[in-house]
Structure formats: structure tokens, C-alpha cells
Amino acid sequence: MREPMKFNWEAVEAKCIRFAPDGSTRRKLLQILSILLLFEGISVLILHSYDTAVVGVFSLAVGMLILILFYPTRKPTKTRLETAVSKEPPPGIKLLGRIMDWIVEPRILVVFGATLIAGVIVYNYRFSSDPSFGDLDTLSFLFGGMLMVYPFARKKYNIEASFCLFFLGLVVLILVVPQTLTAISSRAGNSAGGFYVHYMLAEPFTRILNLLGITASSVGSDVTLVFKDGSVNNLTISAYCAGLYSFSIFVSAFISFVLVFERLPTKTTAIVLVSGLVAAYAGNVFRMVIIGVVGYYKGMPALLWTHANVGWVIFLGWSSVFWYLVMRFASRSQSNVQADAH
């Protein structure tokens, strides 16, 4: 009688290394794909325009699997550079290592994560006027869950677990905390970003449409469009349309990437970050214009469908180019360092 086959994870990792060797174009493309899938998975889970969380969970799972298999080489061959120069761990890994040493007992993070999740649930059911869970709650749950998993995952997958912890932690810090404080202090939902929405989105959006021959005007975050059939339609630019989620997730992903994976010079990091934000802003305005043009010619049902589906296509377009350039620049910088060392 045959013995049941045992799953050999090391053999899978070895096959992945052979399939996409370290430094190869194929590996870089897989690394970019993993980041995009993680980014898109978070977006799907927190944005109300999506109908199901299955796509988000699937995207996160596949992105995490690719990240585990194809980012760090598990058993790298020792190069002359590594024998000549002692490689320090990335700053993010060093920081988390110091924190874990300081708290002594790593499992205390499990308590923190569980407390965060329980706190969100209690607040929603006991103190919130709307007990249903929304986008900010989802992000808090994800971060709390990552806190609970990190002490165990870091033993074998320190790089990947650290990236996810930084990523989710920064998203919560940049996106969730300010909106929560604003909501608590004003007792009104999301009122932040009104100046940005009007002057950076609504105004450019209506001006571009007017240049295209479409009558449009804006007051605050409200936009009025006159469609081709003569009907007057009012639209409101929400936090999602404003790109606040996309900006927050992008910044968090990039900073986490630099802290954990690729150490870039500070000046270069700032330039690349600003370039990415400009690209995200331009992509968001372009998305809004596409939505307005479709609504003008095809009506409100087509506008709503475009609003719900065109964003991720535009995001994948500009972010794929951006991450490819970042990976290429990081590889070139590493090659220059190796050449100098030799």
C-alpha cells in the first residue's frame, strides 16, 4: 500500500526559483503582480462600489502567495559582494526587530490585535448610529488580524509578514485614524477633504468637460452635468471618487516596499513617491472625465456602470508602469553597488 504523498514546500520554492531566477525579468514581473494584487484586494474589500468580498479575498490570497514564492530567494547563492560586504537588514526589518525585542513577549501582539477587533465591534453595536460594518472597519479588522498572525508568520516569512504589517498599519494610520477622529469630533460622517475635492477634482473635472463641449458646473463636492438628451443630472464626489483611498493605499504600499524590500536613497524615494502621487491624481481625474463623457452620450445607467468598473482598469494601467520602473531602477542601483564593490 502506497504511503500518502507529503507536500514538500521547499521543493515548490526550488521550482519557483528555477522558473523565475533572482534578478530575471520574469521574477520582476511576478513581484509587480503580487503588489498589484495586494493593492487591488484591499481596494475591493473597502470600497462599497463592489458587490462581493470574494474577489478581494481571492486577490489578497493570490498576491500574498506570489509574494511569498517570488520575492526573496530562499536559498540565495553567496555572491562576491555578499562575502565582501556584510548586508544589513532593511530599515523596516530592523525597526520591527527592535520592537519585538522591546516587548519581550511577541504574543502580546495577538492580544493587541484581538483587542482592536473587539473594540471596533463593540463601538459599532453600542455607540455608533450605524451598526453595520463599513470600509474603515474592514481595514481595522485586517490590521488587527495581521497583528495576531505576525508573531508566528515572522519565524519563516519575516520579509512578507513585515511588509503586510507595515502596509496595513500605514493604511490605518493615514486613512482610518484621521477619518475616525473627524467623525468622533464632529459627530458627522466623513467631512474631511472638502477643499481638496472641490478645487482639485470637481473644478478640473467640470472645466475639462466644458472644453469637450459638455455643459458642467460644480459647487463644493456636487457636480451638475447636462447630458446629450438635455437632461440635467447631479453627481456628488465621494471619498472613493476623490481618490483618498487610492492615495492612502498607494503611499502605504510604496513606503512599506522601500522599508522592507528595496532600500533607495532618501532623495530618490521622495522623487518617486511624488511622481507616483501625481500619476495617481492624473489617473483619477482621467477616470472621472471618462465617467462624465460616457454619461453624456449613454445616460445615467452607463455612467454608473463605468463608475463601478473603469477605476481598476485605469489603476492597473498606471500602477503597472510605475512599479515596473521602480523595480527596474532598484535593480539598476543594486547592480551599480555591486560593480563598485568589485
Buried (B, 14 or more C-beta within 10 A) or exposed (E): EEEEEEEEEEEEBEEBBEEBEEEEEEBBBBBBBBBBBBBBBBBBBBBEBBEEBEBBEEBBEBBBEBBBBBBBBEEEEEEEBEEEEEEEBBEBBEBBBEEBEEEEEBEEBBEBBBEBBEEBBEBBEEEBEEEEBEBBBBBBBBBBBBBBBBBBBBEEBBBBBBBBBBBBBBBBEBBBEBBBEBBEEEEEEBEBBEEBBBEBBBBBBBEBBEEEEBEBBBEEBBBBBBBEEEEEBEBEBBBBBBBBBBBBBBBBBBBBBBBBBBBBEEEBBEEBBEEBBEBBBEBBBBBBBBBBBBBBEBBEEBBBEBBBEBBBEBBEEBBBEBBBEBBEBBBEBBEEEBEEEE
